[in-house]
Amino acid sequence: MRKLIIIFAFSGLWLMAGNLAHAQRTPLPPVSLDGFSFSHPMTAINQTELAEVKRRIAAHVEPQASAFARLIRDADAVQNFHPDPPDTLDVMGGYEKNSNQETIVRPLLWRNCHAAYASALAYACTGKTIYAAKAVEVLNAWAARGTTFTGGDRGLQLGSWFSPMLYAADLLHDYDGWKPADRERFNSWWRSNCLPHTLNIMRNRDNNWKDAGLLGVMSAAVVLEDKPLMAEALAELQSYFQDRTDKHVHIKGAWKIKKDGRGVYLPREVTRNNGSSGITYTAYALTTMVEALEIARHAGHDFWHRRTSEGGNLQEAIEWYFRWDILKRPFPWNPNPLRFATRKNVYEIANDHFQLMPEIGEWLKKNRPVNGEQGDEYVTLNKGDMFHLAAKQSTP
């Protein structure tokens, strides 16, 4: 009995400390959700965009026609996929010795997300319940297993690689074949076992980890229909364009998007590993950031055209990134930086919001459908060449 009392007392102190730490976080200017109500889908695509995508598919309009053909090939291929959730997934840090990120964690998360998301999106585009049933099978398997996540990088990888599982749940919101008890079990599992990790890094980090956490939190807020959670995430995203001086940022002033004589860039990313990983870490950050910006826009808050106190904006940041990434212009922080062949969703999504430098449009035409495993793998289908539609939906 004495041991139990000590344990409960310790637990109480731990909870008090956690609540105190949360209470001491510097409050951000709130983002109003007055009059807002959740609609579905509104993660990777919203209702208006989905209707336009379906119209373009029926009319054989590019780039949707080819991207849709790829989606259906994928959705048909995963009909034979069997979900394989573990009891526990230890997510080691990327710089740990013998890290399992590339060999175990990312492949496991991706193949299950791929099967769920491809199937759910195929159902949304065609109405064929065979696709919805496969997506539900994957979601139910993970929730039934009740997978827990350990390891130092769990929040980062869940936000960056597992969010498409939430895209699938969002697309299946109105599917009657997902039984209410199964849906509730999935939501409860996600809230208990996944959300705390992405919420932690959204609140407490300021580099690409924060962007991954932000995407995980915003996607979860949609599926869980949690307005306070969405409001908190929107306040964090809004702060990207404001000066911050609290303990949760490592760069004071224009902390997320910097503008100076070297260009417009993400200061917490370009210097990574003496600049040799500056482009790849910018890719990590932008991949999840642009998808979070789209969820925010679907929720009625368009941050795409905001400027920082230094006058920097997202268009400039993305165009400078393109110069260093694709055009291979000299990168100010390292003469020989690494580059990814993937994580290109940023160009497709930004193309819907800005009159970008012509080289980006030319690159998109040659490389669609873009992206592969990382980011929204169906971004060309969901967003390709829908500039006027995005502009019409945006708020001032």
C-alpha positions as CSV (number, residue, x, y, z in Angstrom):
1,M,0.0,0.0,0.0
2,R,2.8,2.4,0.9
3,K,4.4,1.8,-2.5
4,L,1.1,2.6,-4.2
5,I,0.8,5.9,-2.3
6,I,4.3,6.9,-3.2
7,I,3.7,6.1,-6.9
8,F,0.4,8.0,-7.0
9,A,2.1,11.0,-5.2
10,F,4.9,11.0,-7.7
11,S,2.4,10.8,-10.6
12,G,0.5,13.7,-9.2
13,L,3.7,15.8,-9.0
14,W,4.6,14.8,-12.5
15,L,1.2,15.9,-13.8
16,M,1.4,19.2,-11.8
17,A,4.8,19.8,-13.3
18,G,3.5,19.1,-16.8
19,N,0.5,21.4,-16.3
20,L,2.7,24.1,-14.9
21,A,5.1,23.9,-17.9
22,H,2.2,24.2,-20.2
23,A,0.8,27.1,-18.3
24,Q,4.1,28.9,-18.4
25,R,4.4,28.8,-22.2
26,T,4.3,32.2,-23.7
27,P,0.8,32.7,-25.1
28,L,0.6,33.5,-28.8
29,P,-1.9,36.0,-30.3
30,P,-5.0,33.9,-30.7
31,V,-6.5,32.9,-34.1
32,S,-10.3,33.1,-34.1
33,L,-12.4,30.2,-35.2
34,D,-15.7,32.0,-34.6
35,G,-18.2,30.7,-37.1
36,F,-15.9,27.9,-38.2
37,S,-17.2,24.3,-38.4
38,F,-15.4,21.2,-39.6
39,S,-16.2,19.8,-43.0
40,H,-14.7,16.8,-44.7
41,P,-12.4,16.4,-46.4
42,M,-10.1,19.3,-45.4
43,T,-6.6,17.9,-45.0
44,A,-4.9,17.1,-48.3
45,I,-7.9,18.3,-50.3
46,N,-11.2,20.0,-49.5
47,Q,-14.7,19.7,-50.9
48,T,-14.3,22.3,-53.6
49,E,-11.0,21.0,-54.8
50,L,-12.3,17.4,-54.8
51,A,-15.3,18.4,-57.0
52,E,-12.9,20.1,-59.4
53,V,-10.5,17.2,-59.5
54,K,-13.4,14.8,-60.3
55,R,-14.6,17.2,-63.1
56,R,-11.1,17.2,-64.6
57,I,-10.8,13.5,-64.3
58,A,-14.1,13.0,-66.2
59,A,-13.0,15.5,-68.9
60,H,-9.4,14.0,-69.2
61,V,-7.8,17.3,-68.2
62,E,-4.1,17.3,-67.3
63,P,-2.3,17.1,-65.0
64,Q,-5.2,15.4,-63.1
65,A,-5.8,12.7,-65.8
66,S,-2.4,11.2,-65.6
67,A,-2.1,11.6,-61.9
68,F,-5.5,9.9,-61.4
69,A,-4.3,6.9,-63.5
70,R,-1.4,6.5,-61.2
71,L,-3.6,6.7,-58.2
72,I,-5.9,3.9,-59.5
73,R,-2.9,1.8,-60.3
74,D,-1.7,2.2,-56.7
75,A,-5.1,1.6,-55.2
76,D,-5.5,-1.6,-57.2
77,A,-2.0,-2.8,-56.2
78,V,-2.6,-2.3,-52.5
79,Q,-5.8,-4.5,-52.5
80,N,-3.4,-7.3,-51.6
81,F,-1.7,-5.4,-48.9
82,H,-2.0,-6.6,-45.3
83,P,-1.4,-4.0,-42.6
84,D,1.4,-4.8,-40.2
85,P,1.2,-2.6,-37.1
86,P,3.6,-3.6,-34.3
87,D,2.8,-3.5,-30.6
88,T,5.5,-0.9,-30.1
89,L,7.6,1.1,-32.6
90,D,10.8,2.5,-31.3
91,V,11.8,5.5,-33.4
92,M,15.5,6.0,-33.0
93,G,17.1,9.4,-33.7
94,G,18.5,9.9,-37.2
95,Y,22.0,10.5,-35.8
96,E,22.0,7.6,-33.4
97,K,24.3,4.7,-34.1
98,N,22.6,2.0,-36.1
99,S,19.5,4.1,-36.4
100,N,16.4,2.3,-37.6
101,Q,14.7,5.2,-39.3
102,E,15.6,4.3,-42.9
103,T,15.5,0.5,-42.5
104,I,12.4,0.0,-40.3
105,V,10.5,3.1,-39.2
106,R,9.9,5.1,-42.4
107,P,9.3,2.0,-44.6
108,L,6.7,0.6,-42.1
109,L,4.9,4.0,-41.7
110,W,4.9,4.7,-45.4
111,R,3.6,1.3,-46.7
112,N,0.7,1.4,-44.3
113,C,-0.1,5.1,-44.9
114,H,0.3,4.6,-48.6
115,A,-2.2,1.7,-48.6
116,A,-4.7,3.7,-46.5
117,Y,-4.4,7.0,-48.2
118,A,-4.3,5.7,-51.8
119,S,-7.4,3.6,-51.1
120,A,-9.3,6.4,-49.4
121,L,-8.5,9.0,-52.1
122,A,-9.5,6.5,-54.8
123,Y,-12.8,6.0,-53.0
124,A,-13.3,9.8,-52.8
125,C,-12.7,10.2,-56.5
126,T,-14.7,7.1,-57.7
127,G,-17.1,6.2,-55.0
128,K,-16.1,2.6,-55.2
129,T,-16.4,1.0,-51.8
130,I,-13.8,-1.7,-52.5
131,Y,-11.2,1.1,-52.0
132,A,-12.9,2.5,-48.9
133,A,-13.0,-1.0,-47.4
134,K,-9.2,-1.4,-47.8
135,A,-8.5,1.9,-46.2
136,V,-10.8,1.0,-43.3
137,E,-8.9,-2.3,-42.9
138,V,-5.6,-0.5,-42.4
139,L,-7.0,2.1,-40.0
140,N,-8.8,-0.5,-37.9
141,A,-5.7,-2.7,-37.8
142,W,-3.5,0.0,-36.2
143,A,-6.2,1.1,-33.8
144,A,-7.0,-2.5,-32.8
145,R,-3.3,-3.2,-32.2
146,G,-3.0,0.0,-30.1
147,T,0.5,0.6,-31.3
148,T,2.6,2.7,-28.9
149,F,5.6,4.8,-30.0
150,T,8.9,5.2,-28.1
151,G,12.2,6.8,-29.0
152,G,13.6,10.3,-29.4
153,D,12.3,11.0,-32.9
154,R,8.8,9.7,-32.5
155,G,7.1,13.1,-32.8
156,L,9.1,14.0,-35.8
157,Q,8.5,10.9,-37.8
158,L,4.8,10.6,-36.8
159,G,4.2,14.2,-38.1
160,S,6.3,13.8,-41.2
161,W,5.5,10.2,-42.3
162,F,2.3,9.1,-40.5
163,S,0.0,12.1,-41.2
164,P,-1.3,10.5,-44.4
165,M,-3.1,8.0,-42.2
166,L,-5.1,11.0,-41.0
167,Y,-5.7,12.1,-44.6
168,A,-7.3,8.7,-45.1
169,A,-9.5,9.0,-42.0
170,D,-10.6,12.5,-43.2
171,L,-11.5,11.2,-46.6
172,L,-13.5,8.4,-45.1
173,H,-15.5,10.7,-42.7
174,D,-18.8,10.1,-44.6
175,Y,-18.2,6.4,-45.4
176,D,-21.0,4.4,-43.8
177,G,-18.9,1.2,-43.9
178,W,-16.6,2.5,-41.2
179,K,-18.5,1.4,-38.1
180,P,-18.9,4.0,-35.4
181,A,-17.3,1.8,-32.8
182,D,-14.2,1.3,-35.0
183,R,-14.0,5.0,-35.9
184,E,-14.2,5.9,-32.2
185,R,-11.5,3.3,-31.4
186,F,-9.2,4.8,-34.1
187,N,-9.8,8.4,-32.8
188,S,-9.2,7.4,-29.2
189,W,-6.0,5.5,-30.1
190,W,-4.7,8.5,-32.1
191,R,-5.5,11.0,-29.4
192,S,-3.8,8.9,-26.8
193,N,-0.8,7.3,-28.6
194,C,0.1,9.6,-31.5
195,L,-1.1,13.2,-30.8
196,P,0.9,13.8,-27.6
197,H,4.2,13.3,-29.5
198,T,3.4,15.7,-32.4
199,L,1.8,18.2,-30.0
200,N,5.0,18.2,-27.9
201,I,7.3,19.1,-30.8
202,M,4.8,21.6,-32.2
203,R,4.9,23.5,-28.9
204,N,8.6,23.2,-28.0
205,R,10.6,23.2,-31.2
206,D,11.3,25.8,-33.9
207,N,13.1,24.0,-36.7
208,N,11.7,21.4,-39.1
209,W,10.5,19.3,-36.2
210,K,8.0,22.0,-35.4
211,D,6.7,21.9,-39.0
212,A,6.2,18.1,-38.8
213,G,4.5,18.4,-35.4
214,L,2.3,21.2,-36.8
215,L,1.1,19.0,-39.6
216,G,0.4,16.1,-37.3
217,V,-1.6,18.3,-34.9
218,M,-3.6,20.0,-37.6
219,S,-4.5,16.8,-39.4
220,A,-5.5,15.3,-36.1
221,A,-7.6,18.3,-35.2
222,V,-9.6,17.8,-38.4
223,V,-10.2,14.1,-37.9
224,L,-11.0,14.6,-34.2
225,E,-13.0,17.7,-34.9
226,D,-11.2,19.4,-32.1
227,K,-11.5,23.2,-32.4
228,P,-9.2,24.2,-29.5
229,L,-6.5,22.0,-30.9
230,M,-6.9,23.6,-34.3
231,A,-6.9,27.1,-32.8
232,E,-3.6,26.4,-31.0
233,A,-2.0,25.0,-34.2
234,L,-3.2,28.0,-36.2
235,A,-1.7,30.4,-33.6
236,E,1.7,28.6,-33.9
237,L,1.5,28.8,-37.7
238,Q,0.6,32.5,-37.6
239,S,3.7,33.2,-35.5
240,Y,5.9,32.1,-38.4
241,F,5.3,35.6,-39.8
242,Q,5.8,37.4,-36.5
243,D,8.8,38.2,-34.3
244,R,9.1,35.9,-31.3
245,T,11.3,36.3,-28.2
246,D,10.1,33.4,-26.0
247,K,12.1,30.4,-24.9
248,H,10.7,28.1,-27.6
249,V,12.7,29.8,-30.4
250,H,16.4,29.9,-31.0
251,I,16.5,32.9,-33.3
252,K,15.0,36.1,-32.1
253,G,13.0,38.5,-34.3
254,A,12.2,37.0,-37.7
255,W,12.8,33.5,-36.5
256,K,11.2,31.3,-39.1
257,I,11.7,33.1,-42.4
258,K,14.7,35.3,-42.8
259,K,15.4,37.9,-45.5
260,D,18.8,39.5,-46.1
261,G,21.4,39.9,-48.8
262,R,21.7,36.1,-49.2
263,G,18.0,35.7,-50.1
264,V,14.9,34.5,-48.3
265,Y,15.4,31.3,-46.3
266,L,14.7,29.3,-43.2
267,P,17.5,30.2,-40.8
268,R,17.2,27.2,-38.6
269,E,17.7,24.9,-41.6
270,V,20.3,26.4,-43.9
271,T,23.2,26.1,-41.5
272,R,22.7,22.4,-40.6
273,N,25.9,20.4,-40.6
274,N,27.9,23.5,-41.6
275,G,25.5,24.1,-44.5
276,S,26.1,20.7,-46.2
277,S,22.5,19.6,-45.1
278,G,21.1,23.1,-45.5
279,I,19.0,22.3,-48.6
280,T,17.9,18.9,-47.4
281,Y,16.7,20.3,-44.0
282,T,14.9,23.1,-45.8
283,A,13.2,20.4,-47.8
284,Y,12.2,18.6,-44.5
285,A,10.7,21.8,-43.2
286,L,8.9,23.0,-46.4
287,T,7.4,19.5,-47.1
288,T,5.2,19.5,-44.0
289,M,4.9,23.3,-43.7
290,V,3.1,23.7,-47.1
291,E,0.6,21.0,-46.2
292,A,-0.1,22.6,-42.9
293,L,-0.7,25.9,-44.7
294,E,-3.3,24.2,-46.9
295,I,-5.2,22.8,-43.9
296,A,-5.1,26.3,-42.4
297,R,-6.5,27.7,-45.6
298,H,-9.2,25.1,-45.7
299,A,-10.1,26.2,-42.2
300,G,-10.5,29.8,-43.4
301,H,-7.1,31.2,-42.5
302,D,-4.8,31.9,-45.5
303,F,-1.3,32.7,-44.4
304,W,0.3,32.1,-47.9
305,H,0.6,35.9,-48.6
306,R,1.7,37.1,-45.2
307,R,5.0,39.0,-44.8
308,T,7.5,39.0,-42.0
309,S,8.7,42.1,-40.2
310,E,11.7,42.1,-42.7
311,G,9.4,41.9,-45.7
312,G,10.1,38.3,-46.5
313,N,7.3,36.0,-47.7
314,L,6.7,32.4,-48.7
315,Q,6.9,33.0,-52.5
316,E,10.4,34.4,-52.1
317,A,11.5,31.6,-49.8
318,I,10.3,29.0,-52.2
319,E,11.8,30.6,-55.2
320,W,15.2,30.9,-53.5
321,Y,14.9,27.3,-52.4
322,F,14.2,26.3,-56.0
323,R,17.3,28.2,-57.2
324,W,19.5,26.3,-54.7
325,D,17.7,23.0,-55.0
326,I,16.8,22.5,-58.7
327,L,18.8,25.2,-60.6
328,K,21.9,24.5,-58.4
329,R,22.8,28.1,-57.9
330,P,25.5,28.8,-55.4
331,F,24.3,28.0,-51.8
332,P,25.7,30.7,-49.5
333,W,26.2,28.3,-46.5
334,N,28.1,25.5,-48.3
335,P,29.8,25.1,-51.7
336,N,28.7,21.5,-52.1
337,P,25.3,20.9,-50.4
338,L,23.4,17.7,-50.4
339,R,20.0,17.5,-52.3
340,F,17.0,15.3,-52.2
341,A,15.4,13.8,-55.4
342,T,12.1,13.7,-53.6
343,R,10.1,16.1,-51.3
344,K,9.0,18.3,-54.2
345,N,5.4,18.9,-53.1
346,V,6.2,22.4,-52.2
347,Y,6.5,23.5,-55.8
348,E,3.2,22.0,-56.8
349,I,1.3,23.5,-53.9
350,A,3.0,26.9,-54.2
351,N,2.1,27.0,-57.9
352,D,-1.5,27.3,-56.8
353,H,-0.9,30.4,-54.8
354,F,1.7,32.5,-56.6
355,Q,2.7,33.6,-60.1
356,L,6.1,31.9,-59.6
357,M,9.3,32.3,-61.6
358,P,8.7,30.6,-65.0
359,E,11.4,27.9,-64.3
360,I,9.2,26.3,-61.6
361,G,6.2,25.9,-64.0
362,E,8.5,24.5,-66.6
363,W,10.0,22.0,-64.1
364,L,6.5,20.9,-63.0
365,K,5.4,20.1,-66.5
366,K,8.5,17.9,-67.0
367,N,8.3,16.1,-63.6
368,R,4.6,15.5,-62.9
369,P,3.3,13.7,-61.0
370,V,5.7,14.9,-58.4
371,N,6.9,13.8,-55.0
372,G,6.9,10.0,-54.5
373,E,6.8,8.8,-50.9
374,Q,7.5,12.0,-49.1
375,G,4.8,14.7,-48.4
376,D,1.4,14.3,-50.1
377,E,2.2,11.7,-52.7
378,Y,-0.9,12.7,-54.7
379,V,-0.2,16.4,-54.6
380,T,-0.4,16.7,-58.4
381,L,-3.8,15.1,-58.5
382,N,-5.0,17.2,-55.6
383,K,-3.5,20.6,-56.4
384,G,-2.0,20.6,-59.9
385,D,-2.7,23.8,-61.8
386,M,-5.6,25.0,-59.7
387,F,-4.4,28.6,-59.1
388,H,-7.7,30.3,-59.8
389,L,-9.6,27.9,-57.6
390,A,-7.2,28.4,-54.7
391,A,-7.4,32.2,-55.1
392,K,-11.2,32.1,-55.1
393,Q,-11.2,30.1,-51.8
394,S,-8.6,32.2,-50.0
395,T,-9.6,34.9,-47.5
396,P,-7.9,38.3,-47.3
